[in-house]
């Protein structure tokens, strides 16, 4: 079970985008994430002659960021927080914030 999932709000704790908050768009495996509006890069794109809707030029897009450089955002404390796991009485395994024990996904 992954500590960070698609749709989680995270805060960047290291790197060029330090302090930025965003939502996880995709988990790329091998500890890489795509986060909305974080770690933006410029990419030069050629026009596609078969697809007129695809323009040429320079586009901005999100680059992947390593999972160790982000923490899940805890709205109760207003800071990044560590994640641990807890097994409920019905046998369901849920993620919880380590600081206050509040369940992330119920």
Biotite code that builds the C-alpha atoms (Angstrom):
import biotite.structure as struc

atoms = struc.array([
    struc.Atom([0.000, 0.000, 0.000], chain_id="A", res_id=1, res_name="UNK", atom_name="CA", element="C"),
    struc.Atom([1.493, 3.321, -1.080], chain_id="A", res_id=2, res_name="UNK", atom_name="CA", element="C"),
    struc.Atom([1.834, 6.226, 1.292], chain_id="A", res_id=3, res_name="UNK", atom_name="CA", element="C"),
    struc.Atom([0.978, 8.723, -1.461], chain_id="A", res_id=4, res_name="UNK", atom_name="CA", element="C"),
    struc.Atom([-1.844, 8.224, -3.936], chain_id="A", res_id=5, res_name="UNK", atom_name="CA", element="C"),
    struc.Atom([-3.459, 10.016, -6.839], chain_id="A", res_id=6, res_name="UNK", atom_name="CA", element="C"),
    struc.Atom([-5.588, 12.899, -5.560], chain_id="A", res_id=7, res_name="UNK", atom_name="CA", element="C"),
    struc.Atom([-3.610, 13.511, -2.338], chain_id="A", res_id=8, res_name="UNK", atom_name="CA", element="C"),
    struc.Atom([-2.649, 17.087, -1.573], chain_id="A", res_id=9, res_name="UNK", atom_name="CA", element="C"),
    struc.Atom([1.099, 17.307, -1.000], chain_id="A", res_id=10, res_name="UNK", atom_name="CA", element="C"),
    struc.Atom([3.664, 19.956, -0.120], chain_id="A", res_id=11, res_name="UNK", atom_name="CA", element="C"),
    struc.Atom([7.187, 20.009, -1.576], chain_id="A", res_id=12, res_name="UNK", atom_name="CA", element="C"),
    struc.Atom([9.888, 19.913, 1.111], chain_id="A", res_id=13, res_name="UNK", atom_name="CA", element="C"),
    struc.Atom([13.048, 19.941, -1.037], chain_id="A", res_id=14, res_name="UNK", atom_name="CA", element="C"),
    struc.Atom([14.235, 21.122, -4.423], chain_id="A", res_id=15, res_name="UNK", atom_name="CA", element="C"),
    struc.Atom([13.488, 23.976, -6.755], chain_id="A", res_id=16, res_name="UNK", atom_name="CA", element="C"),
    struc.Atom([9.744, 24.028, -5.958], chain_id="A", res_id=17, res_name="UNK", atom_name="CA", element="C"),
    struc.Atom([10.177, 23.920, -2.172], chain_id="A", res_id=18, res_name="UNK", atom_name="CA", element="C"),
    struc.Atom([7.086, 25.192, -0.341], chain_id="A", res_id=19, res_name="UNK", atom_name="CA", element="C"),
    struc.Atom([4.717, 24.607, -3.271], chain_id="A", res_id=20, res_name="UNK", atom_name="CA", element="C"),
    struc.Atom([1.476, 22.709, -2.741], chain_id="A", res_id=21, res_name="UNK", atom_name="CA", element="C"),
    struc.Atom([-0.331, 20.637, -5.320], chain_id="A", res_id=22, res_name="UNK", atom_name="CA", element="C"),
    struc.Atom([-2.395, 17.539, -5.997], chain_id="A", res_id=23, res_name="UNK", atom_name="CA", element="C"),
    struc.Atom([-0.837, 14.257, -7.085], chain_id="A", res_id=24, res_name="UNK", atom_name="CA", element="C"),
    struc.Atom([-1.858, 13.714, -10.726], chain_id="A", res_id=25, res_name="UNK", atom_name="CA", element="C"),
    struc.Atom([-0.181, 10.356, -11.265], chain_id="A", res_id=26, res_name="UNK", atom_name="CA", element="C"),
    struc.Atom([1.983, 7.834, -9.431], chain_id="A", res_id=27, res_name="UNK", atom_name="CA", element="C"),
    struc.Atom([4.655, 6.772, -11.928], chain_id="A", res_id=28, res_name="UNK", atom_name="CA", element="C"),
    struc.Atom([6.014, 3.880, -9.874], chain_id="A", res_id=29, res_name="UNK", atom_name="CA", element="C"),
    struc.Atom([9.668, 3.656, -8.761], chain_id="A", res_id=30, res_name="UNK", atom_name="CA", element="C"),
    struc.Atom([8.990, 6.488, -6.259], chain_id="A", res_id=31, res_name="UNK", atom_name="CA", element="C"),
    struc.Atom([8.210, 9.198, -8.846], chain_id="A", res_id=32, res_name="UNK", atom_name="CA", element="C"),
    struc.Atom([5.096, 11.404, -8.825], chain_id="A", res_id=33, res_name="UNK", atom_name="CA", element="C"),
    struc.Atom([3.497, 13.978, -11.104], chain_id="A", res_id=34, res_name="UNK", atom_name="CA", element="C"),
    struc.Atom([2.192, 16.860, -9.002], chain_id="A", res_id=35, res_name="UNK", atom_name="CA", element="C"),
    struc.Atom([-0.083, 19.599, -10.365], chain_id="A", res_id=36, res_name="UNK", atom_name="CA", element="C"),
    struc.Atom([1.794, 22.920, -10.955], chain_id="A", res_id=37, res_name="UNK", atom_name="CA", element="C"),
    struc.Atom([4.998, 21.661, -9.287], chain_id="A", res_id=38, res_name="UNK", atom_name="CA", element="C"),
    struc.Atom([8.411, 21.146, -10.929], chain_id="A", res_id=39, res_name="UNK", atom_name="CA", element="C"),
    struc.Atom([7.331, 22.840, -14.157], chain_id="A", res_id=40, res_name="UNK", atom_name="CA", element="C"),
    struc.Atom([9.583, 22.504, -17.214], chain_id="A", res_id=41, res_name="UNK", atom_name="CA", element="C"),
    struc.Atom([9.559, 23.968, -20.722], chain_id="A", res_id=42, res_name="UNK", atom_name="CA", element="C"),
    struc.Atom([9.354, 21.530, -23.630], chain_id="A", res_id=43, res_name="UNK", atom_name="CA", element="C"),
    struc.Atom([9.916, 22.340, -27.303], chain_id="A", res_id=44, res_name="UNK", atom_name="CA", element="C"),
    struc.Atom([7.281, 20.612, -29.461], chain_id="A", res_id=45, res_name="UNK", atom_name="CA", element="C"),
    struc.Atom([7.206, 20.217, -33.231], chain_id="A", res_id=46, res_name="UNK", atom_name="CA", element="C"),
    struc.Atom([3.940, 20.577, -35.114], chain_id="A", res_id=47, res_name="UNK", atom_name="CA", element="C"),
    struc.Atom([2.256, 17.339, -36.165], chain_id="A", res_id=48, res_name="UNK", atom_name="CA", element="C"),
    struc.Atom([1.246, 17.494, -39.852], chain_id="A", res_id=49, res_name="UNK", atom_name="CA", element="C"),
    struc.Atom([-1.380, 14.772, -39.320], chain_id="A", res_id=50, res_name="UNK", atom_name="CA", element="C"),
    struc.Atom([-2.984, 16.502, -36.332], chain_id="A", res_id=51, res_name="UNK", atom_name="CA", element="C"),
    struc.Atom([-3.747, 20.222, -36.896], chain_id="A", res_id=52, res_name="UNK", atom_name="CA", element="C"),
    struc.Atom([-4.983, 20.678, -33.300], chain_id="A", res_id=53, res_name="UNK", atom_name="CA", element="C"),
    struc.Atom([-1.494, 19.991, -31.929], chain_id="A", res_id=54, res_name="UNK", atom_name="CA", element="C"),
    struc.Atom([0.406, 23.286, -32.200], chain_id="A", res_id=55, res_name="UNK", atom_name="CA", element="C"),
    struc.Atom([4.148, 23.743, -32.273], chain_id="A", res_id=56, res_name="UNK", atom_name="CA", element="C"),
    struc.Atom([6.091, 25.885, -29.855], chain_id="A", res_id=57, res_name="UNK", atom_name="CA", element="C"),
    struc.Atom([7.244, 25.859, -26.268], chain_id="A", res_id=58, res_name="UNK", atom_name="CA", element="C"),
    struc.Atom([4.842, 24.333, -23.724], chain_id="A", res_id=59, res_name="UNK", atom_name="CA", element="C"),
    struc.Atom([5.029, 24.194, -19.935], chain_id="A", res_id=60, res_name="UNK", atom_name="CA", element="C"),
    struc.Atom([4.371, 20.852, -18.302], chain_id="A", res_id=61, res_name="UNK", atom_name="CA", element="C"),
    struc.Atom([4.928, 19.073, -15.016], chain_id="A", res_id=62, res_name="UNK", atom_name="CA", element="C"),
    struc.Atom([8.046, 16.946, -14.636], chain_id="A", res_id=63, res_name="UNK", atom_name="CA", element="C"),
    struc.Atom([8.159, 14.057, -12.218], chain_id="A", res_id=64, res_name="UNK", atom_name="CA", element="C"),
    struc.Atom([9.394, 14.603, -8.674], chain_id="A", res_id=65, res_name="UNK", atom_name="CA", element="C"),
    struc.Atom([10.777, 12.003, -6.293], chain_id="A", res_id=66, res_name="UNK", atom_name="CA", element="C"),
    struc.Atom([8.394, 10.919, -3.531], chain_id="A", res_id=67, res_name="UNK", atom_name="CA", element="C"),
    struc.Atom([11.013, 11.641, -0.861], chain_id="A", res_id=68, res_name="UNK", atom_name="CA", element="C"),
    struc.Atom([10.818, 15.343, -1.755], chain_id="A", res_id=69, res_name="UNK", atom_name="CA", element="C"),
    struc.Atom([7.113, 15.683, -0.881], chain_id="A", res_id=70, res_name="UNK", atom_name="CA", element="C"),
    struc.Atom([4.984, 15.194, 2.231], chain_id="A", res_id=71, res_name="UNK", atom_name="CA", element="C"),
    struc.Atom([1.244, 14.774, 2.434], chain_id="A", res_id=72, res_name="UNK", atom_name="CA", element="C"),
    struc.Atom([-0.465, 17.994, 3.557], chain_id="A", res_id=73, res_name="UNK", atom_name="CA", element="C"),
    struc.Atom([-2.371, 17.856, 6.841], chain_id="A", res_id=74, res_name="UNK", atom_name="CA", element="C"),
    struc.Atom([-5.105, 20.511, 6.767], chain_id="A", res_id=75, res_name="UNK", atom_name="CA", element="C"),
    struc.Atom([-5.608, 20.306, 10.550], chain_id="A", res_id=76, res_name="UNK", atom_name="CA", element="C"),
    struc.Atom([-2.036, 21.408, 11.310], chain_id="A", res_id=77, res_name="UNK", atom_name="CA", element="C"),
    struc.Atom([-1.394, 23.337, 8.087], chain_id="A", res_id=78, res_name="UNK", atom_name="CA", element="C"),
    struc.Atom([1.908, 21.517, 7.520], chain_id="A", res_id=79, res_name="UNK", atom_name="CA", element="C"),
    struc.Atom([3.314, 18.448, 5.832], chain_id="A", res_id=80, res_name="UNK", atom_name="CA", element="C"),
    struc.Atom([2.969, 15.235, 7.799], chain_id="A", res_id=81, res_name="UNK", atom_name="CA", element="C"),
    struc.Atom([4.255, 11.671, 7.813], chain_id="A", res_id=82, res_name="UNK", atom_name="CA", element="C"),
    struc.Atom([1.947, 8.768, 7.042], chain_id="A", res_id=83, res_name="UNK", atom_name="CA", element="C"),
    struc.Atom([1.556, 5.509, 8.893], chain_id="A", res_id=84, res_name="UNK", atom_name="CA", element="C"),
    struc.Atom([-0.912, 2.647, 8.612], chain_id="A", res_id=85, res_name="UNK", atom_name="CA", element="C"),
    struc.Atom([-3.559, 1.401, 11.001], chain_id="A", res_id=86, res_name="UNK", atom_name="CA", element="C"),
    struc.Atom([-5.779, -1.658, 10.807], chain_id="A", res_id=87, res_name="UNK", atom_name="CA", element="C"),
    struc.Atom([-9.385, -0.998, 11.833], chain_id="A", res_id=88, res_name="UNK", atom_name="CA", element="C"),
    struc.Atom([-11.557, -3.430, 13.783], chain_id="A", res_id=89, res_name="UNK", atom_name="CA", element="C"),
    struc.Atom([-13.270, -4.584, 10.606], chain_id="A", res_id=90, res_name="UNK", atom_name="CA", element="C"),
    struc.Atom([-9.857, -5.570, 9.148], chain_id="A", res_id=91, res_name="UNK", atom_name="CA", element="C"),
    struc.Atom([-9.562, -2.617, 6.773], chain_id="A", res_id=92, res_name="UNK", atom_name="CA", element="C"),
    struc.Atom([-6.104, -1.039, 6.454], chain_id="A", res_id=93, res_name="UNK", atom_name="CA", element="C"),
    struc.Atom([-6.150, 2.778, 6.342], chain_id="A", res_id=94, res_name="UNK", atom_name="CA", element="C"),
    struc.Atom([-3.546, 5.524, 6.159], chain_id="A", res_id=95, res_name="UNK", atom_name="CA", element="C"),
    struc.Atom([-3.351, 7.898, 9.131], chain_id="A", res_id=96, res_name="UNK", atom_name="CA", element="C"),
    struc.Atom([-1.391, 11.066, 9.896], chain_id="A", res_id=97, res_name="UNK", atom_name="CA", element="C"),
    struc.Atom([1.418, 10.365, 12.317], chain_id="A", res_id=98, res_name="UNK", atom_name="CA", element="C"),
    struc.Atom([1.061, 13.632, 14.263], chain_id="A", res_id=99, res_name="UNK", atom_name="CA", element="C"),
    struc.Atom([-2.608, 13.418, 15.268], chain_id="A", res_id=100, res_name="UNK", atom_name="CA", element="C"),
    struc.Atom([-3.698, 9.892, 14.267], chain_id="A", res_id=101, res_name="UNK", atom_name="CA", element="C"),
    struc.Atom([-6.498, 11.170, 12.020], chain_id="A", res_id=102, res_name="UNK", atom_name="CA", element="C"),
    struc.Atom([-7.462, 8.818, 9.167], chain_id="A", res_id=103, res_name="UNK", atom_name="CA", element="C"),
    struc.Atom([-6.663, 10.070, 5.661], chain_id="A", res_id=104, res_name="UNK", atom_name="CA", element="C"),
    struc.Atom([-8.937, 7.729, 3.716], chain_id="A", res_id=105, res_name="UNK", atom_name="CA", element="C"),
    struc.Atom([-12.024, 6.330, 5.393], chain_id="A", res_id=106, res_name="UNK", atom_name="CA", element="C"),
])
